[in-house]
Amino acid sequence: MQESFISLSSPQAGQYGDTEILTLYFPHYLKARVFYMCYSSVGQKCKEAHHCSFLKCLVLPDPHQREHFLRKRPHREMTGTEMKNFLRINKLVLIGGPDDGVITPWESSQFGFYDFNETIVEMRNQEWYVRDSFGLMTLHARGDLAVYVLSGVKHSYWHSNETVFRGCIEEWLT
């Protein structure tokens, strides 16, 4: 049995930007100020509560506030067992595109993210990829990573788009 993990426009590397959802809840609280709430003690408590999950503080690594983010969300290397489990995936399928409108930057759906200057750093140039912190580089090197970039698909339509299903998903379901 083939074990595939299909990621349909999900913020694998994080979320940072003025998305439709963020501006809906906080129309005057732009990305440049969100870290004040998310990285505060109140934001840290709220993010753990299900009723506050729309804040997305877990996936808001502000590239300008990296030290705050790391202090509030300590990262650690995966254990050998965790990496072994990740590497059990036979195929990791990453699907996303520039017209998503919610995942910001959209490249996060493929493990890309902003640097301090808000320039996209692609997956292969991310520190945790180069160090193979959780096995992504190993998975890629053995040919078990499929990356699809599709234009013209809005976030709420990925799951129902026939082209996405036929061209990016169907073959990995067998």
GUVO-244853 format. One line per 4 residues: number of its first residue (from 1); their letters; for each residue x, y, z of N, C-alpha, C, O, CB. Coordinates in steps of 0.05 Angstrom, whole numbers, plus 5000, padded with zeros to 4 digits. Last residue first. Glycine has a CB too. Example, Ala and Ser with C-alpha at 12.3 -4.5 7.8 and 13.67 -1.06 7.14 Angstrom:
GUVO-244853
2	sa	5257:4955:5142:5273:4979:5143:5258:5001:5157:5268:5023:5161:5282:4988:5114  5264:4886:5156:5246:4910:5156:5264:4934:5156:5285:4934:5169:5226:4911:5181
END
This chain:
GUVO-244853
174	tlwe	4921:5116:4886:4920:5088:4881:4941:5072:4896:4943:5048:4893:4924:5083:4851  4926:5170:4894:4906:5156:4910:4906:5126:4906:4891:5112:4920:4879:5168:4905  4958:5195:4859:4970:5188:4884:4951:5174:4903:4958:5166:4925:4981:5213:4898  4927:5209:4815:4947:5188:4812:4959:5178:4838:4970:5156:4840:4969:5198:4794
170	eicg	4894:5252:4836:4883:5225:4829:4905:5204:4828:4901:5182:4839:4869:5227:4803  4922:5302:4842:4915:5285:4864:4909:5256:4857:4919:5237:4870:4891:5296:4878  4933:5331:4796:4952:5332:4818:4946:5312:4840:4965:5305:4855:4950:5359:4831  4896:5327:4754:4924:5331:4748:4944:5329:4771:4967:5325:4767:4927:5357:4736
166	rfvt	4845:5317:4778:4855:5300:4756:4886:5302:4752:4899:5282:4748:4841:5306:4730  4843:5359:4817:4840:5331:4824:4852:5313:4803:4868:5296:4810:4810:5324:4827  4851:5405:4787:4868:5399:4809:4867:5370:4816:4887:5357:4820:4861:5417:4834  4808:5401:4752:4835:5401:4741:4855:5394:4763:4874:5380:4758:4842:5429:4728
162	ensh	4764:5406:4787:4768:5381:4772:4796:5379:4761:4808:5357:4761:4748:5379:4749  4761:5433:4850:4770:5438:4823:4778:5412:4809:4796:5398:4817:4794:5458:4823  4750:5428:4903:4729:5421:4884:4736:5426:4855:4719:5423:4837:4704:5437:4891  4794:5443:4933:4782:5417:4938:4761:5409:4918:4755:5385:4915:4770:5417:4965
158	wysh	4804:5496:4916:4824:5475:4911:4810:5448:4913:4815:5430:4896:4846:5477:4932  4770:5538:4929:4763:5521:4906:4783:5498:4901:4778:5482:4883:4760:5537:4882  4788:5573:4967:4764:5557:4973:4755:5539:4951:4735:5525:4953:4741:5576:4980  4833:5598:4941:4836:5580:4963:4811:5562:4968:4814:5538:4972:4842:5595:4988
154	kvgs	4829:5596:4869:4826:5610:4895:4825:5589:4917:4819:5566:4913:4799:5627:4895  4870:5587:4814:4853:5573:4834:4853:5588:4860:4874:5593:4872:4864:5543:4838  4906:5609:4778:4877:5612:4773:4859:5598:4793:4835:5597:4788:4871:5603:4747  4960:5562:4772:4949:5589:4773:4919:5588:4769:4908:5569:4759:4962:5607:4750
150	lvyv	4994:5513:4808:4971:5519:4790:4962:5547:4794:4956:5556:4816:4948:5499:4794  5046:5471:4819:5039:5500:4819:5017:5504:4799:5021:5500:4775:5064:5518:4814  5065:5416:4855:5048:5426:4834:5041:5455:4839:5033:5463:4861:5022:5409:4832  5113:5368:4869:5105:5396:4874:5089:5405:4850:5098:5403:4827:5130:5414:4879
146	aldg	5129:5310:4903:5116:5320:4879:5105:5348:4886:5091:5352:4905:5093:5301:4869  5178:5269:4927:5165:5296:4931:5154:5304:4904:5169:5306:4884:5186:5317:4943  5212:5226:4923:5185:5222:4935:5172:5249:4942:5155:5250:4960:5187:5205:4959  5265:5222:4909:5245:5225:4888:5216:5222:4898:5198:5216:4882:5249:5204:4868
142	rahl	5304:5225:4947:5296:5198:4938:5273:5198:4917:5263:5177:4909:5289:5181:4962  5306:5279:4956:5329:5266:4943:5321:5238:4933:5332:5229:4912:5352:5264:4962  5258:5288:4985:5261:5300:4958:5283:5285:4943:5280:5279:4919:5269:5330:4961  5270:5260:5032:5247:5253:5017:5249:5263:4988:5243:5248:4969:5221:5264:5030
138	tmlg	5315:5291:5048:5317:5262:5042:5294:5253:5025:5298:5238:5005:5319:5246:5068  5290:5340:5057:5311:5338:5036:5315:5309:5028:5319:5302:5005:5337:5351:5046  5256:5327:5099:5245:5336:5074:5265:5333:5051:5258:5325:5029:5236:5365:5077  5273:5313:5150:5273:5292:5129:5263:5301:5102:5261:5285:5084:5258:5270:5138
134	fsdr	5279:5352:5188:5257:5332:5192:5255:5312:5169:5236:5296:5169:5231:5346:5196  5328:5377:5174:5318:5376:5202:5297:5356:5207:5296:5344:5228:5308:5403:5210  5366:5385:5133:5348:5361:5133:5337:5356:5161:5337:5333:5171:5364:5337:5123  5392:5431:5126:5401:5415:5148:5386:5388:5150:5394:5371:5166:5398:5430:5175
130	vywe	5361:5449:5083:5390:5445:5079:5401:5427:5101:5418:5410:5095:5405:5472:5078  5312:5455:5110:5314:5437:5088:5344:5429:5084:5350:5406:5081:5303:5450:5062  5322:5493:5149:5314:5466:5158:5314:5446:5136:5316:5422:5141:5287:5468:5171  5335:5538:5116:5355:5526:5134:5348:5498:5142:5365:5480:5142:5358:5543:5159
126	qnrm	5316:5538:5048:5308:5541:5076:5328:5526:5093:5338:5504:5086:5279:5531:5081  5325:5526:4995:5343:5545:5008:5336:5551:5037:5349:5567:5050:5344:5570:4993  5284:5494:4978:5311:5483:4977:5332:5501:4991:5354:5492:4997:5319:5478:4949  5238:5530:4983:5242:5507:5000:5271:5497:5001:5282:5493:5023:5224:5484:4991
122	evit	5258:5598:4973:5246:5573:4964:5254:5551:4983:5274:5552:4998:5254:5566:4936  5242:5657:5000:5264:5637:5001:5251:5610:4995:5235:5600:5011:5279:5637:5029  5219:5718:4978:5213:5690:4981:5239:5674:4981:5256:5677:4963:5195:5680:4959  5229:5774:5018:5236:5761:4993:5231:5731:4998:5239:5721:5018:5266:5767:4984
118	enfd	5224:5804:5064:5200:5794:5051:5205:5785:5023:5188:5788:5005:5179:5816:5052  5272:5810:5090:5264:5831:5071:5239:5825:5056:5232:5838:5036:5287:5835:5051  5277:5763:5120:5273:5788:5134:5264:5811:5115:5249:5829:5124:5299:5797:5148  5242:5718:5076:5264:5725:5093:5258:5751:5106:5236:5761:5103:5291:5726:5077
114	yfgf	5182:5677:5070:5197:5702:5068:5222:5702:5085:5224:5688:5105:5178:5725:5077  5183:5609:5043:5174:5630:5061:5191:5655:5057:5212:5654:5044:5174:5621:5090  5163:5543:5021:5178:5568:5017:5167:5589:5037:5145:5587:5047:5175:5578:4988  5133:5496:5024:5154:5501:5043:5172:5524:5037:5195:5525:5047:5171:5476:5045
110	qsse	5089:5502:4992:5111:5485:4982:5136:5490:4998:5158:5489:4988:5116:5490:4952  5058:5539:5015:5045:5513:5010:5065:5492:4999:5060:5468:4998:5022:5516:4990  5089:5583:5014:5089:5568:5038:5076:5541:5034:5083:5522:5049:5075:5583:5060  5076:5609:4968:5098:5590:4966:5101:5574:4992:5115:5553:4992:5124:5605:4961
106	wpti	5040:5648:4982:5030:5623:4971:5051:5601:4970:5045:5577:4971:5017:5627:4943  5058:5676:5045:5060:5675:5016:5050:5648:5006:5052:5628:5020:5089:5681:5007  4991:5660:5050:5009:5682:5044:5036:5678:5059:5036:5677:5084:4997:5709:5052  4932:5634:5031:4959:5626:5040:4979:5647:5030:4982:5651:5006:4966:5597:5028
102	vgdd	4893:5665:5003:4892:5662:5032:4920:5654:5042:4930:5667:5060:4872:5640:5040  4901:5669:4948:4887:5691:4962:4886:5688:4992:4878:5707:5005:4860:5693:4951  4918:5637:4902:4904:5626:4925:4889:5647:4941:4865:5643:4946:4925:5613:4943  4948:5648:4858:4922:5661:4860:4906:5651:4883:4882:5656:4885:4907:5657:4834
98	pggi	4995:5617:4858:4997:5646:4863:4970:5660:4866:4970:5683:4875:5012:5658:4841  4987:5553:4892:4990:5570:4869:4987:5600:4876:4977:5607:4898:4970:5563:4848  4995:5482:4907:4989:5510:4913:4993:5527:4889:5001:5517:4868:5007:5520:4936  5013:5421:4936:4997:5434:4916:4991:5463:4925:4982:5467:4947:4971:5419:4910
94	lvlk	5054:5368:4945:5050:5395:4954:5037:5410:4931:5048:5413:4909:5077:5409:4962  5059:5304:4968:5048:5320:4946:5041:5347:4956:5023:5350:4973:5024:5305:4933  5102:5254:4981:5092:5279:4993:5084:5297:4969:5101:5304:4952:5114:5294:5011  5102:5186:4984:5100:5209:4966:5088:5232:4981:5066:5230:4992:5083:5202:4940
90	nirl	5110:5153:5027:5121:5145:5001:5120:5167:4981:5136:5168:4962:5105:5121:4990  5129:5165:5092:5113:5175:5070:5126:5166:5044:5150:5171:5040:5110:5207:5071  5168:5153:5127:5151:5131:5118:5132:5139:5096:5121:5122:5082:5134:5120:5142  5192:5199:5144:5203:5187:5120:5188:5161:5111:5195:5150:5091:5232:5180:5125
86	fnkm	5165:5207:5192:5160:5226:5169:5169:5212:5143:5156:5214:5122:5175:5253:5173  5188:5166:5222:5159:5165:5216:5153:5184:5192:5137:5176:5175:5143:5174:5241  5240:5185:5224:5235:5159:5212:5206:5157:5204:5199:5147:5183:5243:5136:5232  5232:5231:5254:5241:5233:5226:5236:5207:5211:5227:5207:5188:5271:5240:5225
82	etgt	5216:5208:5303:5198:5226:5288:5206:5228:5259:5189:5228:5241:5198:5254:5302  5262:5178:5316:5237:5164:5312:5217:5182:5296:5204:5172:5278:5224:5156:5339  5300:5218:5323:5304:5198:5302:5278:5184:5296:5273:5178:5272:5325:5178:5311  5265:5280:5335:5280:5257:5344:5283:5238:5320:5270:5241:5300:5266:5243:5368
78	merh	5275:5344:5306:5259:5320:5309:5277:5298:5320:5301:5297:5315:5246:5312:5282  5297:5401:5343:5301:5382:5322:5284:5357:5327:5278:5351:5350:5332:5373:5321  5251:5452:5361:5271:5433:5367:5274:5414:5343:5257:5412:5326:5263:5417:5393  5228:5517:5378:5231:5496:5359:5253:5477:5368:5272:5485:5381:5238:5507:5331
74	prkr	5182:5554:5416:5208:5541:5414:5208:5518:5394:5189:5502:5394:5217:5531:5442  5150:5605:5409:5144:5579:5397:5171:5564:5394:5181:5562:5372:5130:5582:5369  5172:5649:5433:5145:5641:5441:5138:5614:5431:5121:5600:5442:5125:5662:5431  5222:5652:5409:5220:5652:5439:5193:5641:5448:5191:5627:5467:5224:5681:5449
70	lfhe	5209:5653:5355:5224:5630:5366:5223:5628:5396:5223:5607:5408:5252:5631:5356  5182:5703:5353:5169:5678:5345:5183:5654:5358:5169:5637:5369:5168:5676:5315  5224:5738:5367:5200:5736:5384:5185:5710:5378:5177:5696:5397:5181:5760:5378  5259:5728:5324:5268:5722:5352:5244:5720:5370:5243:5702:5387:5287:5743:5362
66	rqhp	5229:5747:5279:5237:5718:5282:5245:5711:5310:5237:5689:5320:5260:5712:5263  5203:5791:5260:5202:5786:5289:5210:5757:5294:5199:5745:5312:5175:5792:5301  5200:5791:5206:5213:5815:5219:5216:5811:5249:5230:5826:5262:5197:5840:5213  5170:5747:5193:5199:5748:5185:5214:5771:5197:5239:5770:5198:5201:5748:5155
62	dplv	5127:5717:5237:5134:5743:5225:5163:5744:5218:5180:5742:5236:5126:5766:5245  5095:5662:5232:5122:5669:5237:5130:5695:5223:5139:5694:5200:5141:5646:5228  5040:5641:5245:5047:5669:5238:5076:5675:5245:5081:5691:5263:5028:5688:5252  5016:5595:5262:5028:5595:5235:5034:5623:5226:5035:5629:5202:5009:5582:5216
58	lckl	4995:5603:5312:5014:5582:5309:5029:5583:5282:5051:5574:5280:5000:5555:5312  4957:5642:5306:4983:5650:5317:5003:5627:5315:5027:5633:5316:4979:5658:5346  4906:5642:5284:4928:5629:5269:4955:5637:5280:4974:5639:5265:4926:5637:5240  4857:5659:5300:4879:5678:5302:4904:5668:5287:4921:5683:5278:4887:5683:5331
54	fsch	4821:5619:5301:4822:5635:5277:4845:5655:5277:4852:5666:5256:4796:5650:5274  4823:5596:5352:4840:5585:5332:4841:5601:5306:4860:5599:5290:4832:5557:5325  4794:5608:5396:4811:5629:5386:4828:5620:5362:4846:5634:5354:4829:5640:5407  4768:5562:5412:4752:5584:5404:4768:5608:5393:4756:5626:5381:4735:5594:5428
50	haek	4811:5529:5429:4797:5524:5404:4781:5547:5394:4779:5552:5370:4780:5499:5406  4870:5557:5455:4841:5552:5459:4828:5549:5432:4833:5564:5413:4828:5575:5475  4920:5572:5441:4916:5544:5451:4887:5537:5455:4880:5513:5457:4931:5541:5477  4916:5624:5430:4921:5606:5408:4917:5577:5416:4912:5560:5399:4949:5610:5397
46	ckqg	4911:5648:5481:4887:5646:5463:4892:5626:5440:4873:5612:5432:4882:5674:5451  4962:5646:5501:4941:5631:5514:4918:5627:5496:4906:5605:5495:4932:5645:5540  4988:5679:5464:4997:5652:5467:4977:5635:5482:4973:5611:5475:5024:5652:5483  4960:5727:5471:4958:5713:5445:4967:5684:5447:4956:5667:5434:4975:5727:5425
42	vssy	4977:5739:5523:4948:5735:5517:4945:5719:5491:4930:5700:5490:4933:5762:5516  5032:5746:5516:5022:5724:5534:4993:5718:5529:4985:5695:5530:5027:5731:5563  5045:5758:5446:5041:5767:5473:5031:5743:5490:5025:5722:5479:5020:5790:5475  5046:5744:5395:5070:5737:5410:5068:5747:5439:5086:5743:5455:5094:5748:5397
38	cmyf	4997:5762:5374:5004:5734:5373:5027:5726:5391:5027:5704:5402:5010:5726:5345  4999:5819:5381:4979:5802:5394:4987:5773:5395:4985:5761:5417:4952:5805:5378  5045:5834:5354:5041:5844:5381:5020:5827:5396:5023:5821:5420:5032:5873:5381  5039:5812:5303:5057:5799:5322:5053:5809:5350:5058:5793:5369:5086:5803:5313
34	vrak	5007:5848:5275:4995:5824:5286:5013:5811:5307:5003:5799:5326:4989:5804:5263  5029:5891:5250:5023:5894:5279:5012:5869:5291:5008:5868:5316:5004:5917:5283  5036:5879:5197:5059:5892:5211:5054:5894:5241:5073:5898:5256:5064:5920:5200  4986:5862:5179:5007:5843:5186:5030:5855:5202:5042:5841:5218:5018:5831:5160
30	lyhp	4937:5906:5211:4952:5895:5189:4975:5877:5198:4982:5877:5222:4962:5917:5172  4882:5919:5233:4905:5906:5247:4922:5891:5226:4921:5867:5225:4895:5887:5269  4835:5934:5214:4855:5955:5219:4880:5945:5232:4897:5960:5241:4842:5977:5236  4804:5887:5210:4808:5904:5187:4829:5926:5190:4840:5936:5170:4782:5917:5180
26	fylt	4804:5830:5233:4820:5853:5242:4825:5872:5219:4847:5874:5209:4846:5844:5255  4771:5795:5206:4769:5797:5235:4783:5822:5246:4774:5833:5266:4782:5772:5247  4785:5807:5152:4757:5804:5160:4754:5808:5190:4736:5823:5199:4745:5776:5151  4839:5805:5149:4827:5831:5147:4797:5830:5154:4785:5851:5160:4831:5842:5119
22	liet	4845:5748:5156:4857:5767:5175:4843:5794:5173:4835:5806:5194:4887:5771:5170  4819:5729:5110:4809:5722:5136:4819:5742:5157:4804:5752:5174:4818:5693:5144  4850:5750:5068:4822:5756:5069:4811:5751:5097:4795:5767:5107:4806:5740:5049  4914:5771:5094:4897:5753:5080:4868:5762:5083:4862:5780:5099:4900:5724:5090
18	dgyq	4970:5800:5096:4943:5810:5099:4924:5793:5082:4918:5799:5059:4941:5840:5090  5017:5753:5126:5007:5772:5106:4979:5781:5112:4966:5772:5131:5009:5760:5079  5040:5691:5133:5046:5719:5141:5036:5737:5119:5046:5736:5096:5076:5722:5146  5047:5626:5156:5028:5645:5143:5036:5673:5153:5038:5678:5177:4998:5638:5151
14	gaqp	5087:5567:5144:5076:5589:5159:5059:5607:5143:5056:5603:5118:5098:5605:5172  5102:5525:5113:5124:5540:5125:5113:5564:5141:5129:5579:5152:5142:5550:5103  5051:5504:5099:5072:5487:5109:5094:5502:5123:5104:5492:5144:5083:5470:5087  4992:5521:5094:5015:5537:5100:5037:5520:5114:5041:5522:5138:5008:5560:5119
10	ssls	4964:5486:5037:4966:5490:5066:4992:5505:5072:5012:5502:5058:4965:5463:5081  4944:5464:4986:4946:5492:4993:4945:5498:5023:4927:5512:5032:4925:5508:4978  4940:5403:5005:4924:5419:4986:4924:5448:4996:4907:5456:5011:4896:5409:4983  4981:5352:5008:4977:5378:5021:4965:5397:5001:4978:5406:4982:5004:5389:5033
6	ifse	4980:5285:5017:4973:5306:4998:4965:5331:5013:4946:5332:5028:4949:5296:4979  5020:5232:5027:5009:5255:5041:5005:5277:5021:5024:5287:5009:5028:5264:5065  5013:5163:5016:5018:5189:5005:5006:5210:5025:4985:5205:5037:5005:5192:4977  5034:5100:5017:5025:5120:5036:5033:5147:5025:5056:5154:5024:5038:5115:5064
2	qm	5012:5043:4982:5027:5068:4981:5016:5088:5001:4992:5092:5001:5027:5079:4952  5017:4976:5000:5000:5000:5000:5018:5025:5000:5036:5027:5016:4981:5000:5025
END
